[in-house]
């Protein structure tokens, strides 16, 4: 559970929303509206309404209906009158048609035509940036085709076929002599891309028009003064709704109307297509009037209320207050200032519950983007902070508090061992990790150019000194905007590498060498099969305390995708680091009552030690807290167990955020 500013987030692992193009459609014929979303990064989502037509409850589905492919724009309509929804979408500048060969309950889409043509065999071109739609404008029982033009006009194709077989005939690119000229962003008159929506505004049987224009902060409202068979459109207002709640954004608003609450009048939804950094996600305006005299009242600027920090979410898990569970920090890109969102874990290590504390952790904000990297850089037992910035530099924040009560103070821009500013060009993404196992934190940094930069800490755990080693990641290049994560993914004692990039891919590089002299080999992983949209970033943590590492993936939309690790379904001995780094011994073994555990660690960290039985059931937590480097002894009194767990095979697990080691032992009666 994640609790945000306005209560519990819905669909917390949807990945977020960016400039969503939406349509409400009852895709499963259960008498309520489901939701389809196409984001500006090309990803699309299907939200099934698990509520009803009066009280909707949208749940993100793990996969869309069979055959669904959305590009640039889309519009659902039953174009062949077979009682199920087909759809049209973009294929570059031309139009594609997908037929539903399933049924009204279980859709199955196939490509019917990749290049739509009119009755004369001419290709139908829809301008880039426009959002075409279909409507029966002349009440002849079939759907006609419309789209806006950058000239500020509307192109109209009449359907001269039948309700069962559409045939589009070009009529005009200046329908109804409509000419929309926007002036919102400056004093110049400009034409722009548009997004249209037909609806019966006052329930008089004909279709009126809402128009979102690239150069308008609001919506244009055009009333149909004609009739259902012969429309006569007149511009009534340059703002909508025509009240104190009129839409007012940075521009290019997309309207959609639907009776979302089952009260027999049409409500209004508006998304913003102009800029992915706008604060509005999906705005909801409830019609508090009626179907004959509508009155739209703004209820929310974030109807979906999902986890979304804006853009380029970059997540990090650390126990900032030493209470035994990991808290969540998420860096962001926003215009003009990026910040770090802090979610405190108010649950526990097995059942986390994250509560938003602040959207600007420690008052930190930087131009456009902020990428956090935490680590105890001065060996005092608490977390310090490196902040990657859009300009390519890194700012160092020293924690002058302690491990229970943080206080971050800027120490200025990070410099290397020869006092030169560490500047990797643009979009620095720092990551702190003891790569060479010398008990101090090294610096790995991603960059705009898709490469990685390694700065070896040639100082100590108390006094860092970063020396650039250009050969360490010399062969690595993932295209653009690299985001590194280091982990021993295959449990062979060497540190492997995961990297996200601007295209939304996650790459896995196995270390076939050593930690001191790595040999990077690109390997396929399950994450590479997915398209995360853009600016992907992966981090691993054991979020549910089941002794395996789960994956969290940030992306350009500002949300998070979550992959639970289900590969370990039984308990076994694990050691994902070399013995001299993190070692656990148990004696006597076998034992009949009292077990001693010796933990050896070469670094200071937060450690949990748990006992599991052979079924993988957690029996008891022995220790949760911070430990300095060195040897530590713990005692477990097995005689406290009930009869069902009084003998047999058991496992002791010791783990930090990045290290896991376990040992098997036997209890005898």
N, C-alpha and C positions, 0 to 999 in steps of 0.2 A: 504494500500500500504506500502511495506517495500522496501527501497532502500539500496542496498549493495555497495560493492566496485566497482562492474562492472555494475551498473545500477539497474533497478527495478528487484527484485527477481520474478522468475516465480514459480507458484504453491507453494506459501509461506507456506501453511499449509500441505505440503506433509509428514512432519515428518522427512525429511532429507534422506540422502543416506549413507549406510555403506557397503563397499565391494560389490557393486551391480553386480550381474550376470544378463546380459541383452540379449534381442533378439528383433530385429525389424521385425515385421510381419504385413502385411496388413490384419488385422483380420476382417475388415468390407467391404472388396472388393470395396474400393473407390479410388483405384489406388495411395495410399500413404502409407507410413510405419508408423504403430503404435508401441508403445514401451512397453515392459513388463520388469519388474524389480523385482528380488528376492534379498532381503538384507540378510546380515549375521545373523541378529537377527530372521530370519524366516518370517518376514513380506514381502508381495509382493504387487506391485502396477501395475496398468494399466493406461498408458497415451495414450489417444486417440489423434490422429493427427487431429486437427481442421483446420489446414492449408491445404497444398496440397503437391504434390510430389516435387515441386520446392522450396517452402518456408514453411517448416514444422512449426507447432505450437502445441506443446504437452501440453495437459491439463489433469491433474490427475482426474480420474473418482472416484466418491464416492464408487463405488463397481466394482469388476472385472466381466468379463463375467460369466454367469451362470455355476456353477459347477467347476470353476477353483480352483485348489488346487496345489500349488507348494511347493516342499520340496527339499532342498539341491542343486538340479540342475533341469533344464528343457530344452526341445527343441521342438519347433513347426515344424510340417511338414505335408503335405497332404499325409499321408501314405496309404490311400485307394482310391486315385484318384477320389474323389467326389467333388472336387473344394472347399473344405473348410479345415481349418487347424485343425489337431488333435495334441496331444502332448504326450511326454514321460517325466517322472519325477522320482525322487527317492522314494523308499519305504524302507528306511534303506540302506542296501547294495545291494538290488535287484532293479529291474526296474518295474515301473508301466506304463500302457498305458491307456490314456483317449481319447475316441472317441468323435468327434464332431457330435452329432445327430441333431444339428440345421442346419444352412446353412452358406453360405459364407458371408451373411449380418448380421446374428444374431446367433452367436455361442452358443451352449449349450453342455457342456461337461459332459459325464458320465464315470465312471470307467469301462473299458472293461476288464482289467486284472491287478490285484494287484501284480502279480509275473510273470514277463515275462519269457518264456521258449523257448529254441531253438527247432529245428526240431526233436531232439532226446529226448525231454522232460526234458532236463537239465536246471536248473535255470540259468539265465543270471545274473551274479554278476558284478556290476560296483564299482570299488574301491572308498572308501570315499575320497573326495577331488578332484576327477576328474570331468570333465564336458563333458559327452558324447555328441555326435552329430550324425546326419544321413546325408549321402550324396550318390549320385549315382556315385560311383567311377569308375564303369565299363560301364557306359552309356547303361545299359540295360533297362532303364525306370522305375526302382524301387530304393528305398533307402536302402543303407547298413548301418550297425551300427558300430560305432567306439568309443573307449574310451582309454585314456592314463593310464599308470600304474606307480606306484612309482619306478619301476625298470628302468624307462626311455624308455619304449617301448610302442607300440600301439597294442591293441587287436582289431581284425577285425572279425565281423560276416557278412557274405555275405547274402543278401536277395535272396533266391532261389525260392521265391514265384512269385507273379505277382504284377503289380502296384496296383491292387485292393485288394490283400490278401497277406500280408507279411508273410514270413517264414524265420527266421534267422538260419543260419548254421555257427557254429564256424569253423573258418579257422585257425587262429593263434593268439598268444599273442606277436608276434614279427614281425608285419607287415612291409614289405619292409626293414627288418633288421635295422630299425631305432633304434638308441640308443642315447638318449640325456642325457648328464651328465653336471649338472650345477656347476659353480664354483664362482658365483658372490659374495656370502656373506663371504667367506673365501677362503683360499688356498686349502681346501680339495675338491675333486671331490665327488659330491653327486647326487643321484637320488631324484626326488620329484614328487609331484602331478602335473598334467598338465591340461591345457585348450586349446582345439584345435579349429581351424576354417579352413574349406576348402573354397577356392575361386579361380577364374580364374584370376591370377595376370596380365597377358599380353594379355588376350582375344584370346588365341590360342585354345580354345575349350576343354581344360582339366583342372583338378582341382589341384591347388598347395595348400600348407599347411602352416599356421601360428601356432606356438607352444608357448604357455606361460607356463613356467616352474616355480615351486616353488622356485628354486634356481637360477633364472635368473632375472637380473634387466631389461631386455629388452624382445624381442621376437625372437625366431628362425624362419628363413624362409627356407622352403624346396620347391624346384622347381620340378615340374613334367616334366622330360625329356622324358617321354614316350608319350602316346597318350590318347584320351578319353576312350579307351577300355582296355588299358594295362598300368597302371601307373608305372613310375620309379622315385622314389623320391630321390632327392639329396640335402643334406644340403648346402645351399649357404652362409648363414650369421647367426651369433649369435646375431646380432642386426637388428632391423627393426623399422621404415623405414631405408633404407640404405642411409642415408644422415645426415645432421647436426641436424635433428629433431628426431633422433631415440629415441624410448621409453627408459626412464631411471627412474625407480622407486625403491622402496625397494624390489620388487620382486613379483612373482606369478601374472602375468598380463594376463587378459582375453581379447582376440581380437574378434571383430565382424566387418564384412564388409557389407556395404549396400550403394546403391546409394541414399544418403539422400537428395541431391539437384537436382535430376532429370536431370543431365547433361550427363547421359549414361556412367559414370565411377564409380568405387567403391571407396567409402570413408571408413575410418578406425575409429573405436571406440575402446578404451581400458579402462577397469576398473582394479583396483588393489585389489586382493583378499587376500593379505598377512596380512595386519594389518589395523584395523579400524581407526587408528590414522593417516594414511598417508594423506598428503595434497591433493592428487589427488582424485577427485570424479569420474567423467566420462570424459575421455580425448577424444577430437575430432581432427582427422587429415583429412583435406580436400585434396582430390586428385586434385592438380592443374595441373597435366599432362593430360593424356587422357587414354582411355581404353586400348590402345596398349602400351603406355609408361607411366606408372603411376609415380607420384611424390607426396609424402605425406608431407603436411605442417601442423604443429601443430597450431591449432586455439585456443583451450581452454583446460584447465585442469578441467573445471567444466561446461560441456555442458548444463546441466539442469539448472544451475544458480538458485538453490533453496535455501531457508533459511536453513543454516546448519553451526553450530559453531564447528563441529568436532564430539564430543561424549558427552553423558550425559548432554544434555542441561537442565539448571535449570533457569527458568524465574522468574523475579520479576518486578512488576510495581510500580513505585513511581514518584511523580512530583519532580524531582531533582532540577529544576530551578524555581519553584513557578510561572509557567506561566499558570496554570489552567488546564493542561492536564498531563496524566501519560506518563512517558517515560519508555522505556523497557531496562532491564538489563538481560543478559543471561550468567550464569556461564557455564563452559565447562570442559571436561576432554580431554587432549591431551598429546601426548608424544613428548618432555619431560615435557612441562609446560602447565598447565591449566591457562586460563585467563577469564576475564569478558568482554563480548561484550556490548557496550553501543550504543543504538539506541535512538536518540532524537525524541520526537514527534513534528514534525514541522507542523502538522495539528492543530486540536483542540480536545476538549473533546468528540464531537459528531462524527467527521470525522477524525480519527487519520491517520497520515502519518509518518512512522518511517524512519529516516535517520541514517545509520551507521555513528557514529562519530569516534569510535576507537574499535579495537579488544582487547585492553589491557587497560581497564579503570583504570585511576590513576596510571598506571605503575605497577599494581598488577599482579604478576604471581607466581604460586606455583607448586611444584612437582606434576605432573599428573593432579590433579583436583582442581577446585575452585568453592565453593558454596556461593553466596552472600546472606546476610540478612540485610536489612536496617531498621533503627529505630532511633528515637530521644532518645538516651540513657542518655543524660545529660541535657535534658529539656531546650535547648537553641533555639528551634524552627527550627532546621535543621536536616537533616538525617545523622546519623553516620552509620558505616558499620562493620558487623561481617563477617568474611570469613572462611567458613569451609574448612578444608584441608584433603588431603588423609591420612595423618598420624594420624587423629583422633582428632587433636587439632583445636582451633579456634583463629584466629588472629583478634585483635580489631583495627579498624581504626577510629580515632576521626576526625570529620569534623571541622577543625579550621577556615573554611570560614563562610559562612552564607547560608540562604535558597535560595539565588539567585546565588551565586558563591561558589561552593564547593571547599574544599581543604582537602583531606584525608591524615592523618599522622598516621603511625603505632604506636600503643602503646604497641606492643608486644603480646605475647600469653595470652589469656584470662584465668583468675584465678577465683576461687570461693571465698566464704566468709571466708574461713580459709587459703587463699593464695595458695591453691593447684591448679596445672594446670588442667583445664577442658580437659580431654582426654577420649573420648568414645571408643577408640580402633583403628578403621580404618573408613575412609570415613564419617567424620562428616558433617551433613546437618542441620545447625542452622536455627531457625525461631523465630522471636521476636514478642511477642503478650502480651497484658495486660490481662492475662487469669483470674485473680482473681478480676479485676475491682477496683484496688487500685491506679490507676493513675500512674503506672510505668510499664515498659516492663519486662516481664518474658522471660525466654529462654527455648525453646523446641528444642531438638536436636535428629535427626535421626542418625542411625549408620549402620555399615556393618552387624551386627548381627540381624537386623530387628526389634529391640526394639526402644523405645523412652525414652529419658532422660529429666526430668523436673527440671529446676533450677528456683525456686521462687525468685523474686527480693525482698529481705527483706530490701533493702535500700530505696531510694527515687527516684523520677523521675530525680533528678539532680545528685545523687550519687548512682550508682547501687551497689548491693551486692547480688551475686547469691548463693542461698543455695539449695543443691541437695535434692529433695524429691523423694525417691525411690519408694514409693507406688503409685504415681500419675498415672503412665501409666503401672502399674505392669502387667496387663493382656494382654497388647498389644504386639504382635509378628507377623509380616507379612512375615517372612521367612528370607530374606536378603535385605540389603540396603534400609532402611526405609527413606522416605522423607515426612515430615509432612506439613500439611496446616490446620490452624484453622479458622473456620467460623461458624456462626449460620446458618446452611444450611436450617433448617426447620422453622426458624423465631419464635422460642418459647422462646427466651431470654437466652438460654444457648449455650455455645460454643461447636460445634461438631468438628469432626476430620476426615480428609482425609489423607490417606497415600499411596504413591506409593512404589513399591518394584522392586527388580532386575528382576523378571519375566515379568515385564511390566504390572502388574495389578494395579488398583486403588481401595482401600478399604475405605468404609465409616463406621464410628463409631458414632452413635448417642449418645449424652450425655443425659441419662435419669435421671441424678442427678442434681447437681448444679455446678456452675463454681468453687466454693470452694471445693466441694466434688463430683467430677464427677463419673458417673456410665456408663461405656462404653458398648454399645450394637452394635454388628456388624449388619449392615443393607445392604440389596441389593440396589444398585443404578445403573443408566444407564451406568455409567463409568465402572462398573465391568464386563459388557458384552463384553467389547472390549479388544483386545490384542494389547498393544502399543509397543510390541517388547521386551523391556527390560529397566531397570533403569528409570521407569516412575516417573514423578513429576508433581503435579497439583497445579495451582494457580488460584484464582478467582479475577476478576476485572470487573467493568462495562466499557467495552472498547468503547461502542457506546453511552454512556450517555442516556440510555433508562430506567434507574432506576432498572435494574436487573443485576445480576452478571453473566458474561460469564466465561467460563473455558478455560484455556490454559494448554496444557500438553506437557512437555518435555520428552525426551526419549534417548535411547542409541545412536541413529543415529545422534543426534545433532540438529534435527529440532524441530518443534512445531506442535502439532495438536490443532485445535481450535473448540470449541463447543459454538455456539451462544445460549444464553438463549432466547427461544421463548415461554416459558410457560406463561409469563405474557402478555396478549393481551388486557387488559383493565386496567384502572387506579383504584387503590383502596388504602385504608390506609394501610401503612406498618410500622411496628416498629420491627426491628430485633435485638434490644438490650433492656435491661431493662430500664425503664424510668429515673432512677437516673444516667444513663450513658450518654444518648443522647435523649433529649426531645425537641419537637417542639410544640409551642402553637400559636394560631391565634386569634386575637381579633380586632375589634368586629366581631362576626360571628353569623348571617349574617351581611353583610356590603353592602353599596351602592356605595362606591368610594374608600375609603382609608383603607388598611389592614396593620396591624402591626403583625410582626412575631417575637416571642421570642424563641431563640435557647439556650438551656442549654446543656453544654458539660462538662464532667469531665476530658477531656484530650485535649492537643494541637494537632491540625491536620489541614490538608487542607480540606476545606469544600466548596461544591457547593450547592446553593439553587436555585431551579427552580420552575416555575409555569406551570402546565399542565391543559388542559381542560378535560372534561369527556370522550372525544374520545382518550385520550392519546397523544394528540398533544402538544408539548412544546410551551408555549406562550411567556415566557420571562425568562431570567436568572437574578436573583436578586443579587447574590453574588458568586464570585469564588476567593478564597484566603485562606491564613492561618489564623486560629483563635486560641487564647489561651483558656485554660479552663476557664469556667465561663459563665455568661449570656451575650447574644448579641441580640440587637434589630435591626430589619430591617423594612423598610416601603416600601409598594408597592402601587403605584397609579393606581388603576384600571380604572380610568376615561380615561386613554390613549388608552384603547382598542377600536378596531373598533366595529361596531354594532353587528357583528356575535359573538363576544366574550364578549359582555358587560354585560351579565347576565347568571346565571346558576350555575352549580356545578363545582368547581375547586379543584385542589389538589396542595399543596406545598410540595416539596420534598427537604429534606436536607440529604446530604450523604458525607461520607468520603470514603476512599478506602475499608473499611470493614464494615461501619455502614450505614444503611439507615433508615430514619424515614419520614413519610408523614402525613399530616393532610388535611382533607376535609373541605372546606368552601364554602359559598354560596354568590354570588353577586346578588343584587336586583337592578332593574332599579329605 
